[in-house]
Amino acid sequence: MSLELSIPVESGAVSALLDTADDPTALLVVAHGSGAGKDHPFMAGYAQAVAALGISVLRFNFPYMDAGKKFPDKAPTAVSVWNHVRDWAAENLAGDLPIFAAGKSFGGRMASVAVSVGMDTAGLVFLGYPLHAPKKEEKLRDEHLYPLQVPMLFLEGTRDPFANPQIMADVASRLNNRTELVWFEGGDHSFKVARSGRTPEQDGSGLAQATARFISACLSLP
C-alpha cells in the first residue's frame, strides 16, 4: 500500500506517494508528465514495480496538478518544486540511501533542468524524454543536457512523436559517457504498443527492470 504524504514547497505543499522497498538500495524520486498526475495507473505501475525490485519510490504532484489546472507550471516553479521535494526526501526519507531523479516526459525534463542549475542527484531516469514537440523536430529541448555529468537513462518508445529515434540517438551519443538509451519497440509516448492488450499499469511496470539495472550499475561505479 502506497503511503500518502504532503511535502512542503515554496507555494505551500504538494501531495506525494511513497512505495517502500524491502531493504532498499536507493530512493527514486519521480515526477509525472504534463497531462496526468502521480495517481495515474502508469505511474502506479511503474513505482510499484520498481519498489518490488529493491528501490523505494517517491512520486509527487506538481502544484498545478494538485490544483486541478490544465496547463503545467512554468519551468521556474517546476524546478523549485523539484529542489524542495528532493531536499525533503533527503532529510526525511533517504537516510544513507543515494537519491535518483526520474520523470515522465515533462517531469523528467524539469528534473534535468533542475540538475543543470544545481540539484544534486545520483542519476537521471527519463520515461519518454520530450525531445521536441510532435512534427517540430527543428526545435530540440537538448541544450541543457550536454553539460550534465550525472549518469542518465533514456527510456524511449520507437513510435514516440516527441522523440524522433534518429535524432534521439544522435543527442544521446553526444551526452556524457554514462548515458544509456533503451528503446521499447512499438511504444508511443506513453509506451503503449498498438494491440498489445496491456493495461497502463503494465506499460509502466515494463520500464522497471531497465530502471533497476541502471541504478544498480550506477551504485557499482567507483
Backbone as CSV, one residue per row, in Angstrom:
resi,resn,N_x,N_y,N_z,CA_x,CA_y,CA_z,C_x,C_y,C_z
1,MET,0.838,-1.192,0.000,0.000,0.000,0.000,0.877,1.246,0.000
2,SER,0.637,2.163,-0.943,1.411,3.401,-1.023,1.046,4.317,0.142
3,LEU,2.058,4.954,0.702,1.864,5.875,1.819,1.653,7.282,1.288
4,GLU,0.546,7.921,1.682,0.257,9.286,1.257,1.051,10.281,2.098
5,LEU,1.654,11.261,1.419,2.475,12.262,2.084,2.140,13.648,1.564
6,SER,2.498,14.647,2.345,2.407,16.047,1.938,3.780,16.664,2.122
7,ILE,4.312,17.261,1.060,5.677,17.779,1.093,5.648,19.297,0.967
8,PRO,6.254,20.011,1.912,6.251,21.479,1.839,7.110,21.986,0.690
9,VAL,6.555,22.944,-0.044,7.288,23.626,-1.109,7.059,25.124,-0.955
10,GLU,7.638,25.906,-1.828,7.572,27.358,-1.692,6.141,27.881,-1.729
11,SER,5.284,27.243,-2.528,3.912,27.726,-2.690,2.937,27.127,-1.679
12,GLY,3.422,26.253,-0.811,2.554,25.607,0.176,2.957,24.176,0.413
13,ALA,2.323,23.248,-0.319,2.662,21.826,-0.201,2.187,21.102,-1.445
14,VAL,2.820,19.975,-1.739,2.378,19.114,-2.835,2.129,17.724,-2.285
15,SER,1.230,16.993,-2.922,0.918,15.637,-2.485,1.927,14.662,-3.076
16,ALA,2.120,13.550,-2.362,3.088,12.553,-2.799,2.672,11.173,-2.317
17,LEU,3.257,10.165,-2.919,3.025,8.772,-2.536,4.368,8.075,-2.419
18,LEU,4.527,7.282,-1.376,5.774,6.548,-1.150,5.511,5.053,-1.229
19,ASP,6.271,4.387,-2.092,6.273,2.923,-2.165,7.623,2.458,-1.644
20,THR,7.625,1.856,-0.463,8.864,1.480,0.208,9.267,0.059,-0.144
21,ALA,10.504,-0.097,-0.584,11.029,-1.418,-0.902,11.516,-2.112,0.371
22,ASP,11.551,-3.429,0.340,12.174,-4.186,1.414,13.694,-4.063,1.258
23,ASP,14.373,-3.607,2.304,15.826,-3.456,2.279,16.288,-2.689,1.032
24,PRO,15.833,-1.447,0.857,16.117,-0.694,-0.377,17.591,-0.345,-0.541
25,THR,18.011,-0.260,-1.810,19.379,0.143,-2.136,19.456,1.607,-2.544
26,ALA,18.312,2.215,-2.870,18.282,3.604,-3.319,16.862,4.131,-3.181
27,LEU,16.744,5.450,-3.295,15.435,6.102,-3.335,15.304,6.799,-4.681
28,LEU,14.236,6.508,-5.396,13.961,7.127,-6.689,12.804,8.103,-6.522
29,VAL,13.049,9.374,-6.819,12.002,10.403,-6.765,11.486,10.612,-8.175
30,VAL,10.164,10.520,-8.361,9.573,10.500,-9.701,8.510,11.587,-9.843
31,ALA,8.606,12.348,-10.927,7.608,13.363,-11.257,6.779,12.904,-12.453
32,HIS,5.548,13.330,-12.497,4.617,12.914,-13.552,4.786,13.738,-14.835
33,GLY,4.073,13.330,-15.887,4.040,14.080,-17.131,3.033,15.212,-17.071
34,SER,2.896,15.945,-18.165,2.079,17.158,-18.141,0.589,16.889,-18.013
35,GLY,0.124,15.720,-18.476,-1.309,15.514,-18.552,-1.933,14.643,-17.479
36,ALA,-1.136,13.960,-16.687,-1.679,13.055,-15.671,-0.744,13.016,-14.473
37,GLY,-1.321,12.947,-13.268,-0.536,13.076,-12.053,0.033,11.780,-11.505
38,LYS,0.479,11.862,-10.278,1.150,10.756,-9.609,0.261,9.534,-9.437
39,ASP,-1.074,9.738,-9.427,-2.009,8.634,-9.193,-2.351,7.862,-10.464
40,HIS,-1.901,8.334,-11.607,-2.248,7.662,-12.861,-1.771,6.212,-12.828
41,PRO,-2.541,5.296,-13.400,-2.151,3.884,-13.376,-0.756,3.612,-13.925
42,PHE,-0.337,4.350,-14.940,1.021,4.180,-15.473,2.046,4.468,-14.392
43,MET,1.844,5.581,-13.667,2.773,5.971,-12.615,2.764,4.958,-11.473
44,ALA,1.569,4.481,-11.121,1.451,3.494,-10.053,2.133,2.190,-10.441
45,GLY,1.899,1.742,-11.670,2.518,0.500,-12.126,4.028,0.579,-12.123
46,TYR,4.552,1.710,-12.568,5.999,1.902,-12.594,6.567,1.918,-11.178
47,ALA,5.989,2.748,-10.316,6.510,2.904,-8.949,6.488,1.585,-8.189
48,GLN,5.391,0.879,-8.270,5.271,-0.357,-7.506,6.188,-1.453,-8.039
49,ALA,6.399,-1.485,-9.353,7.297,-2.486,-9.926,8.747,-2.187,-9.573
50,VAL,9.122,-0.896,-9.575,10.488,-0.532,-9.185,10.721,-0.859,-7.709
51,ALA,9.722,-0.563,-6.862,9.846,-0.874,-5.433,10.010,-2.377,-5.205
52,ALA,9.322,-3.176,-6.016,9.438,-4.632,-5.887,10.833,-5.124,-6.240
53,LEU,11.606,-4.300,-6.943,12.971,-4.673,-7.329,14.014,-4.091,-6.376
54,GLY,13.574,-3.562,-5.236,14.504,-3.158,-4.198,14.877,-1.693,-4.158
55,ILE,14.076,-0.846,-4.831,14.337,0.593,-4.851,13.077,1.308,-4.399
56,SER,13.140,2.026,-3.300,11.966,2.772,-2.834,11.663,3.915,-3.798
57,VAL,10.378,4.236,-3.940,9.959,5.238,-4.929,9.041,6.265,-4.274
58,LEU,9.405,7.531,-4.435,8.573,8.659,-4.013,8.089,9.371,-5.264
59,ARG,6.779,9.361,-5.495,6.214,10.092,-6.640,5.383,11.255,-6.124
60,PHE,5.492,12.391,-6.805,4.835,13.599,-6.315,4.125,14.338,-7.438
61,ASN,3.200,15.196,-7.043,2.498,16.066,-7.979,3.127,17.448,-8.011
62,PHE,3.124,18.067,-9.173,3.425,19.493,-9.255,2.200,20.272,-8.769
63,PRO,2.377,21.524,-8.345,1.248,22.298,-7.798,0.047,22.401,-8.723
64,TYR,0.273,22.570,-10.027,-0.862,22.731,-10.940,-1.738,21.484,-10.970
65,MET,-1.121,20.315,-10.822,-1.894,19.078,-10.853,-2.738,18.953,-9.591
66,ASP,-2.159,19.266,-8.436,-2.930,19.242,-7.191,-4.072,20.248,-7.224
67,ALA,-3.865,21.364,-7.940,-4.889,22.415,-8.018,-5.937,22.128,-9.087
68,GLY,-5.767,21.053,-9.846,-6.725,20.700,-10.884,-6.631,21.562,-12.122
69,LYS,-5.491,22.206,-12.336,-5.315,23.059,-13.506,-4.859,22.233,-14.702
70,LYS,-5.152,22.741,-15.890,-4.868,22.006,-17.114,-3.428,22.163,-17.566
71,PHE,-2.886,23.368,-17.432,-1.573,23.645,-18.002,-0.473,23.527,-16.949
72,PRO,0.661,22.954,-17.325,1.758,22.747,-16.369,2.308,24.049,-15.805
73,ASP,2.918,23.934,-14.646,3.605,25.072,-14.057,4.751,25.505,-14.967
74,LYS,5.106,26.781,-14.905,6.260,27.269,-15.643,7.521,26.626,-15.089
75,ALA,8.569,26.622,-15.912,9.812,25.954,-15.531,10.376,26.420,-14.191
76,PRO,10.426,27.719,-13.891,10.986,28.113,-12.588,10.235,27.505,-11.408
77,THR,8.915,27.426,-11.512,8.131,26.813,-10.440,8.413,25.323,-10.350
78,ALA,8.420,24.644,-11.496,8.662,23.196,-11.502,10.047,22.859,-10.971
79,VAL,11.044,23.652,-11.342,12.405,23.417,-10.863,12.487,23.642,-9.357
80,SER,11.835,24.696,-8.879,11.811,24.955,-7.438,11.164,23.802,-6.685
81,VAL,10.053,23.287,-7.206,9.377,22.160,-6.566,10.284,20.940,-6.558
82,TRP,10.951,20.666,-7.666,11.873,19.535,-7.716,12.924,19.649,-6.609
83,ASN,13.495,20.835,-6.458,14.519,21.029,-5.436,13.966,20.822,-4.036
84,HIS,12.775,21.363,-3.770,12.177,21.205,-2.440,11.867,19.742,-2.140
85,VAL,11.302,19.034,-3.123,10.951,17.629,-2.911,12.205,16.786,-2.709
86,ARG,13.220,17.025,-3.531,14.462,16.256,-3.400,15.103,16.501,-2.028
87,ASP,15.153,17.759,-1.608,15.768,18.067,-0.313,14.952,17.493,0.849
88,TRP,13.629,17.550,0.723,12.772,16.983,1.766,12.975,15.472,1.854
89,ALA,13.077,14.831,0.708,13.296,13.380,0.683,14.633,13.027,1.317
90,ALA,15.651,13.839,1.044,16.966,13.575,1.628,16.932,13.700,3.145
91,GLU,16.186,14.655,3.630,16.144,14.908,5.068,15.230,13.949,5.811
92,ASN,14.151,13.523,5.171,13.109,12.783,5.877,12.960,11.311,5.492
93,LEU,13.484,10.911,4.342,13.230,9.548,3.865,14.483,8.752,3.558
94,ALA,15.452,9.375,2.930,16.541,8.619,2.316,17.509,8.012,3.318
95,GLY,17.773,8.720,4.407,18.833,8.236,5.287,20.150,8.239,4.538
96,ASP,20.805,7.087,4.496,22.077,6.969,3.779,21.897,6.530,2.325
97,LEU,20.660,6.375,1.877,20.427,5.898,0.513,20.734,6.982,-0.515
98,PRO,21.337,6.599,-1.651,21.503,7.557,-2.749,20.140,7.896,-3.349
99,ILE,19.998,9.136,-3.806,18.732,9.595,-4.376,18.883,9.785,-5.881
100,PHE,18.011,9.134,-6.633,17.941,9.286,-8.084,16.677,10.074,-8.426
101,ALA,16.697,10.755,-9.569,15.544,11.544,-10.017,15.032,10.984,-11.335
102,ALA,13.716,10.882,-11.445,13.107,10.354,-12.659,11.848,11.147,-12.980
103,GLY,11.392,11.018,-14.211,10.147,11.697,-14.558,9.599,11.255,-15.894
104,LYS,8.298,11.270,-15.963,7.603,11.003,-17.226,7.544,12.305,-18.013
105,SER,8.130,12.325,-19.189,8.030,13.459,-20.109,8.376,14.789,-19.438
106,PHE,7.397,15.665,-19.244,7.608,16.973,-18.619,8.330,16.855,-17.285
107,GLY,7.941,15.886,-16.460,8.555,15.723,-15.152,10.027,15.384,-15.230
108,GLY,10.410,14.555,-16.208,11.813,14.220,-16.392,12.611,15.384,-16.949
109,ARG,12.001,16.096,-17.897,12.700,17.263,-18.453,12.960,18.301,-17.375
110,MET,11.975,18.537,-16.508,12.161,19.508,-15.436,13.206,19.029,-14.421
111,ALA,13.287,17.717,-14.211,14.344,17.184,-13.339,15.714,17.499,-13.922
112,SER,15.861,17.325,-15.225,17.158,17.589,-15.850,17.495,19.074,-15.819
113,VAL,16.487,19.925,-15.975,16.733,21.364,-15.857,17.175,21.696,-14.434
114,ALA,16.511,21.088,-13.445,16.890,21.320,-12.048,18.336,20.895,-11.794
115,VAL,18.726,19.751,-12.341,20.106,19.290,-12.177,21.080,20.248,-12.869
116,SER,20.673,20.789,-14.009,21.548,21.701,-14.756,21.829,22.988,-13.995
117,VAL,20.964,23.326,-13.033,21.178,24.538,-12.233,21.505,24.202,-10.775
118,GLY,21.930,22.943,-10.534,22.500,22.649,-9.233,21.858,21.582,-8.372
119,MET,20.703,21.021,-8.758,20.101,19.986,-7.922,20.978,18.747,-7.902
120,ASP,21.162,18.177,-6.733,22.006,17.005,-6.567,21.213,15.734,-6.841
121,THR,21.787,14.830,-7.603,21.171,13.527,-7.825,22.245,12.526,-8.215
122,ALA,21.995,11.264,-7.884,22.930,10.205,-8.256,22.762,9.786,-9.704
123,GLY,21.654,10.181,-10.334,21.403,9.837,-11.723,20.012,10.275,-12.136
124,LEU,19.810,10.359,-13.443,18.533,10.779,-14.018,17.939,9.645,-14.844
125,VAL,16.623,9.430,-14.690,15.900,8.437,-15.484,14.756,9.145,-16.195
126,PHE,14.739,9.063,-17.517,13.709,9.720,-18.316,12.727,8.681,-18.855
127,LEU,11.464,8.824,-18.511,10.416,7.929,-19.006,9.752,8.613,-20.193
128,GLY,10.403,8.545,-21.347,9.905,9.235,-22.524,10.306,10.700,-22.519
129,TYR,11.574,10.998,-22.833,12.022,12.386,-22.832,11.380,13.126,-24.003
130,PRO,10.753,14.295,-23.760,10.111,15.056,-24.838,11.131,15.911,-25.574
131,LEU,11.885,15.298,-26.458,12.981,15.987,-27.137,12.493,17.139,-28.009
132,HIS,11.298,16.983,-28.549,10.707,18.034,-29.382,9.198,17.847,-29.391
133,ALA,8.467,18.886,-29.756,7.032,18.741,-29.929,6.762,17.921,-31.192
134,PRO,5.616,17.242,-31.267,5.311,16.467,-32.472,5.390,17.316,-33.738
135,LYS,6.107,16.799,-34.733,6.287,17.436,-36.046,7.032,18.768,-35.967
136,LYS,7.762,18.978,-34.872,8.569,20.190,-34.732,9.996,19.796,-34.343
137,GLU,10.571,18.938,-35.162,11.873,18.364,-34.854,13.012,19.367,-34.987
138,GLU,12.714,20.546,-35.540,13.745,21.569,-35.663,13.967,22.331,-34.357
139,LYS,13.064,22.143,-33.379,13.166,22.842,-32.099,13.394,21.814,-30.994
140,LEU,14.659,21.510,-30.764,15.016,20.478,-29.792,15.182,21.055,-28.394
141,ARG,14.825,20.251,-27.404,14.993,20.615,-25.995,16.205,19.849,-25.446
142,ASP,17.375,20.199,-25.949,18.562,19.405,-25.646,19.741,20.183,-25.100
143,GLU,19.757,21.496,-25.252,20.973,22.261,-24.952,21.444,22.087,-23.510
144,HIS,20.497,22.057,-22.572,20.900,21.959,-21.161,21.421,20.575,-20.787
145,LEU,21.212,19.581,-21.654,21.620,18.214,-21.332,23.130,17.994,-21.507
146,TYR,23.733,18.667,-22.461,25.124,18.363,-22.808,26.122,18.608,-21.674
147,PRO,25.956,19.647,-20.854,26.921,19.832,-19.762,26.743,18.870,-18.581
148,LEU,25.628,18.149,-18.520,25.358,17.313,-17.355,26.366,16.162,-17.261
149,GLN,26.854,15.914,-16.046,27.846,14.868,-15.836,27.301,13.695,-15.025
150,VAL,26.036,13.735,-14.638,25.455,12.620,-13.897,25.065,11.505,-14.867
151,PRO,25.008,10.252,-14.408,24.521,9.171,-15.257,23.081,9.442,-15.697
152,MET,22.767,9.111,-16.942,21.421,9.347,-17.469,20.919,8.119,-18.217
153,LEU,19.666,7.776,-17.973,18.998,6.679,-18.673,17.782,7.230,-19.400
154,PHE,17.755,7.078,-20.715,16.617,7.480,-21.526,15.848,6.225,-21.938
155,LEU,14.614,6.111,-21.479,13.728,5.023,-21.886,12.763,5.605,-22.907
156,GLU,12.797,5.094,-24.131,12.067,5.723,-25.227,11.314,4.693,-26.068
157,GLY,10.089,5.053,-26.477,9.331,4.233,-27.398,9.701,4.560,-28.835
158,THR,9.759,3.561,-29.694,10.172,3.792,-31.083,9.118,4.536,-31.892
159,ARG,7.890,4.621,-31.379,6.819,5.339,-32.075,6.422,6.613,-31.328
160,ASP,7.318,7.149,-30.548,7.035,8.349,-29.773,7.146,9.589,-30.657
161,PRO,6.046,10.331,-30.873,6.104,11.524,-31.719,6.892,12.663,-31.090
162,PHE,7.241,12.529,-29.810,8.031,13.554,-29.126,9.538,13.263,-29.176
163,ALA,9.923,12.173,-29.819,11.346,11.817,-29.857,11.644,11.009,-31.118
164,ASN,11.977,11.697,-32.193,12.394,11.032,-33.417,13.574,10.112,-33.092
165,PRO,13.478,8.822,-33.403,14.527,7.881,-32.988,15.924,8.260,-33.459
166,GLN,16.054,8.698,-34.702,17.372,9.051,-35.229,17.945,10.259,-34.505
167,ILE,17.112,11.260,-34.265,17.583,12.465,-33.580,17.881,12.152,-32.116
168,MET,17.014,11.357,-31.493,17.220,10.993,-30.094,18.536,10.239,-29.925
169,ALA,18.815,9.315,-30.820,20.058,8.548,-30.745,21.271,9.460,-30.930
170,ASP,21.150,10.429,-31.829,22.253,11.357,-32.058,22.522,12.211,-30.819
171,VAL,21.451,12.722,-30.215,21.603,13.526,-28.998,22.251,12.699,-27.891
172,ALA,21.744,11.492,-27.676,22.283,10.641,-26.610,23.761,10.333,-26.832
173,SER,24.168,10.178,-28.082,25.562,9.848,-28.387,26.505,10.992,-28.051
174,ARG,25.964,12.194,-27.929,26.791,13.374,-27.641,26.732,13.798,-26.174
175,LEU,26.024,13.024,-25.356,25.986,13.286,-23.922,27.138,12.562,-23.227
176,ASN,27.237,12.703,-21.920,28.383,12.109,-21.209,28.408,10.585,-21.371
177,ASN,29.578,9.992,-21.106,29.758,8.563,-21.392,29.061,7.644,-20.401
178,ARG,28.313,8.223,-19.469,27.491,7.410,-18.561,26.008,7.530,-18.929
179,THR,25.770,7.780,-20.209,24.404,7.903,-20.723,23.995,6.612,-21.423
180,GLU,22.778,6.160,-21.146,22.249,4.940,-21.765,20.895,5.243,-22.399
181,LEU,20.680,4.716,-23.582,19.421,4.875,-24.307,18.832,3.493,-24.562
182,VAL,17.627,3.259,-24.042,16.965,1.960,-24.197,15.668,2.161,-24.969
183,TRP,15.508,1.410,-26.043,14.312,1.524,-26.886,13.284,0.451,-26.532
184,PHE,12.011,0.848,-26.609,10.894,-0.068,-26.424,10.135,-0.129,-27.746
185,GLU,10.273,-1.248,-28.422,9.768,-1.397,-29.777,8.251,-1.194,-29.841
186,GLY,7.831,-0.281,-30.716,6.412,-0.025,-30.943,5.760,0.884,-29.934
187,GLY,6.491,1.315,-28.910,5.899,2.140,-27.868,5.675,3.581,-28.303
188,ASP,4.555,4.159,-27.893,4.312,5.573,-28.154,4.822,6.390,-26.965
189,HIS,4.356,7.626,-26.808,4.881,8.480,-25.745,4.524,7.955,-24.349
190,SER,3.482,7.128,-24.272,3.099,6.502,-23.001,3.511,5.029,-22.953
191,PHE,4.363,4.627,-23.913,4.864,3.263,-24.018,3.756,2.259,-24.340
192,LYS,2.663,2.775,-24.862,1.589,1.902,-25.318,1.962,1.336,-26.688
193,VAL,1.828,0.027,-26.824,2.057,-0.651,-28.097,0.711,-1.053,-28.662
194,ALA,0.455,-0.683,-29.904,-0.826,-0.976,-30.532,-1.155,-2.452,-30.471
195,ARG,-2.371,-2.750,-30.056,-2.918,-4.108,-29.995,-2.140,-5.009,-29.037
196,SER,-1.420,-4.415,-28.094,-0.668,-5.232,-27.135,-1.573,-5.849,-26.079
197,GLY,-2.714,-5.194,-25.811,-3.609,-5.671,-24.767,-3.136,-5.341,-23.368
198,ARG,-2.041,-4.600,-23.251,-1.521,-4.261,-21.932,-2.314,-3.110,-21.315
199,THR,-2.403,-3.121,-19.985,-3.016,-2.021,-19.260,-1.968,-0.922,-19.050
200,PRO,-2.391,0.299,-18.707,-1.405,1.338,-18.382,-0.467,0.932,-17.242
201,GLU,-1.000,0.202,-16.243,-0.147,-0.281,-15.159,0.969,-1.168,-15.706
202,GLN,0.626,-2.033,-16.632,1.625,-2.932,-17.215,2.619,-2.172,-18.085
203,ASP,2.139,-1.138,-18.792,3.055,-0.304,-19.577,4.082,0.351,-18.661
204,GLY,3.627,0.854,-17.518,4.548,1.465,-16.565,5.499,0.469,-15.941
205,SER,4.951,-0.661,-15.524,5.789,-1.666,-14.856,6.835,-2.240,-15.797
206,GLY,6.566,-2.176,-17.104,7.516,-2.692,-18.079,8.824,-1.919,-18.141
207,LEU,8.860,-0.751,-17.518,10.077,0.061,-17.506,10.926,-0.180,-16.261
208,ALA,10.420,-0.981,-15.344,11.070,-1.139,-14.048,12.402,-1.875,-14.145
209,GLN,12.470,-2.929,-14.925,13.705,-3.714,-15.000,14.867,-2.877,-15.520
210,ALA,14.635,-2.112,-16.572,15.699,-1.264,-17.118,16.124,-0.216,-16.100
211,THR,15.154,0.327,-15.360,15.464,1.312,-14.322,16.328,0.698,-13.233
212,ALA,15.934,-0.472,-12.761,16.673,-1.136,-11.682,18.086,-1.505,-12.124
213,ARG,18.243,-1.965,-13.361,19.581,-2.306,-13.871,20.464,-1.063,-13.913
214,PHE,19.895,0.047,-14.369,20.645,1.297,-14.453,21.093,1.761,-13.075
215,ILE,20.177,1.753,-12.110,20.520,2.199,-10.766,21.559,1.276,-10.148
216,SER,21.423,-0.011,-10.337,22.410,-0.962,-9.826,23.790,-0.690,-10.412
217,ALA,23.838,-0.414,-11.725,25.116,-0.114,-12.365,25.713,1.173,-11.820
218,CYS,24.864,2.184,-11.581,25.357,3.443,-11.012,25.941,3.227,-9.616
219,LEU,25.314,2.368,-8.836,25.778,2.129,-7.466,27.102,1.374,-7.438
220,SER,27.414,0.701,-8.519,28.673,-0.046,-8.573,29.812,0.767,-9.166
221,LEU,29.515,1.989,-9.629,30.554,2.849,-10.200,31.499,3.309,-9.105
222,PRO,32.780,3.455,-9.434,33.733,3.942,-8.425,33.476,5.402,-8.076
